[in-house]
Each structure stands twice: as C-alpha cells, then as structure tokens.
Amino acid sequence: MVKNAMTADFLRSAYGGESMAHMRYLIWGEIARKEGFPKIGTLFEAIGYAEYVHANNHFNVLKEQKGDYTVPAGGVFGIGSTVENLQGGIDGELHEVEQMYPVYLQTAEFQGEKGAKRSFHYALEAEKIHAKMFKEAQDSAKSGKDYDFEAVYICPVCGYTVLDESPDVCPVCGAKKEIFKEFK
C-alpha cells in the first residue's frame, strides 16, 4: 500500500504517461507499416507492449487506492512520418530517462515506498533501451531502410527489451527466458 501522497501522485502520472505511450506507439506502428517499414512497425508494437507492462506495474502498486483522480501526465501528440514519429518516441523516452523517472525513483526511495521504487526502477531501465532502439530505427528510416532485426523480446514483468534473442534471465528483474513475449 502506498502511504505517501507524493509517490502516489507520481505513480498515477507515470501510469497516465505509459498508457498514452502504449496507444501512441500502436498508432505510429501502423503508420510505419503503411510507409513500408514493417520492422519499425513491429518495434513500435513491441515497445508499446513494454509501456503497457509499465502502466500495469504502476497501476498495481496503487491497487488499494480507489477513487477518481485527475492525472497530469506528459504525452507526445501528433502524427507525422515514421522518421518524425520515431523522434517523438526518442523525445518521450529521453524525458522519462533524464527527468521523470530519476525524480520519481528518488522520491519513492526517500519515502520508503518499496513497490513504487521497484516499478519506477523497472520502467527507467527499459526506457533507456527504448530511446536507443528508436534512434537506431530512425537512422535506418532516414536512409530509406527498415530497422534490421529478427525479433523483439519483452519481459512481461519489467518491460526489459532486447533484439533477436531473449536472455536466459532478465538482467533487470530476474524473470526467466521462457516468459518473454516475442514480436516478429
């Protein structure tokens, strides 16, 4: 149970942002496929699933707090070309990595909120990877090429994301290889 209002507010904000990212990435994935970038479309879909994992984790930490809340959350809006949409993804992920999650994580640590600390840590580690993958995909798309990979694997516990082969054990949360979700 979350005892501190500030950490609870941060969890709700992160939930809102991750929920929007999930949907945004699904939309942008469809656009990538229409523009002839099926692998980038798959990357958007896979990372969208990782954002769902983060939203789910944040929501579950708050499971005992019932009621209606106004949730302020940052969200990237707009539809552009695949290159532009990837920039939106890069910008959103870097905001989470450089500004949002470090503050949320420090607050949860300071307030002794173990569940929130774990949830924020999981998201922060995955978002670092997402920003890097979106940048690599954008570099490919700028040169008119699709992003090259066999599959994307997502840990359904923490959202850790890896290309081509899942690890035997998730390096972030310790989940086993067998439960990773594959996107091709």
N, C-alpha and C positions, 0 to 999 in steps of 0.2 A: 504494500500500500504506500502510495506517495503521500508524504506528510507535509511537504513544503510547497507553498503556492507557486513560488517562482519556478521550481523544477516542473511542476505540473503544467504551468503555462508554456514552458519550453517544450515539453512533450507534446502538447496539443498543437503548438506551432509547427514542430517538426513533422507531426502526423499530417497536418494540412499540406505542408510543402511536399512531402514524399508522395502523398495521394495525388497531388496535381502533377508531379513529375511522372508518376506511373502513367497517367492518362495522356499527358503531353507526348511522352515517348512512343506510346502506341500510335498516336496520330501521326507523329513525324516518321515512324517506321513505314506506315502506309504510303506516305509521300515519297520516301526513299525508294520503295519498290516500284512505284509508278514512274520514277525518274530513271529506272534502270540500275538501281543499286540494291539488289536483293539481300546481299550480306549486311550492308549497313542497315537495311530494314530489320533484319534478324538481330543485329546488335542493339538497335533501339528497343525491340521487343524484349530481349533478354534483360537489358538494364532496367527496362520498365518493370519487369518481374522483381528484380532486386529492390527497386524502390517500393514495390508492394510489400516485400519482406520487411523493409524498414518501417513502413507505416504500420504494419501489423504488429511489429515488436513494440513500437511506441504506444499503440492503442492498448495492447495487452498489459503494459506496465500500469496504465490508467484504469484497468478494468473495474476497480471498485469505486471509481468516481463517476457517478451517474449525473446526468443533467445536460442542459443546453448551455453551450458556450460559444461566444464569438471568438473565432480563431483567426488571429492575424498571422499570415504566412506569406513569405515571398514566393512569387511564381513568375516564370518567364512566359510571356504570351506572344502570340503571333505565329503565322505560318509563312515560311519562306522556302527557298530552295533547300535541298539537302545540305549543302555547304553552310547556309545560314542557320538552318535548324541545328546542325552539329555545333555551331558557335553558341547557340542558345544553351545547348546541353553542357558545353565546356564552361560557359559563364555560370550556370546554375550550380554545377558540381564544384567549381572552384570557390564560389561563395560559401558553400557548405563546408569545404575543407579548410579554407583560410579564415573564415569569420564565424559562421554559425555554430558548427559542432564543437570547435575548441571551447567556446564560451559556455555552451550548454553542458559539455562534459565537465569542465572545471566547476561549474555551479553544482552539478549533481554530486561530484566528489566532495566539495565543501559542505554540502548539506547532508551528506551521508545517505544519499539515495542510490542504493546498490542496483536496483533494477533499471533505473534511468541511466545510470553510469554505463552499464553493460549495453543497453540499447543504443545510446549515443556513440559509444566506442565502436560497436559493430558497424553502424552507418558510416562513421568517419573513415574507417579503414577501407570500406568498399568504395566510397565516393572518390578517394584518391585514385583508385584504379579506373573508375568510370571516366574521370576527366582525361586521363592518359589515353584510354581507348578511343574516346570521342575525338581527341586531337589527331591520333593516328588515322582514324577513319576520315576525318576532314582533309588531311593531307592527301589521302588517296583520291577522295572525291574531287578535290581541286584539280588533280591531274587527269580527271575523267575516268578513273579506275574505281572499282569496288574495293572494299576492305577485304583482305585475304585472310581467311581462317577456315578451319574445318567445322568447328562448333564452339559455342559459348556455354560455359558451365557456371551455374549459380548455386551457391549454398543456400538452401531454404531456411537455414537457421539465422544467418547473419548477413546474407547478401553478397558475400565474397564472390568475386567474378574473375574467371580465368578463361583464356582461349585454348582450344584444341584438346586439352586433357585435364580432367579434374585431379587434384592431388589426392593421395591416399587418405589424408586427414586435413581438414580445413585449417589453414595457418592462423585464422582469427578466432574461431570458436571451438575447433576440435571435432567438428562433425565428420562422419565417415563418408568416403567417396561414393558409396552406393546411394546416398540420398540426394546428391547433387542433381539439379534439373538441367537437362540438356536442351539447347536451342540450336537448330540447324537451318 
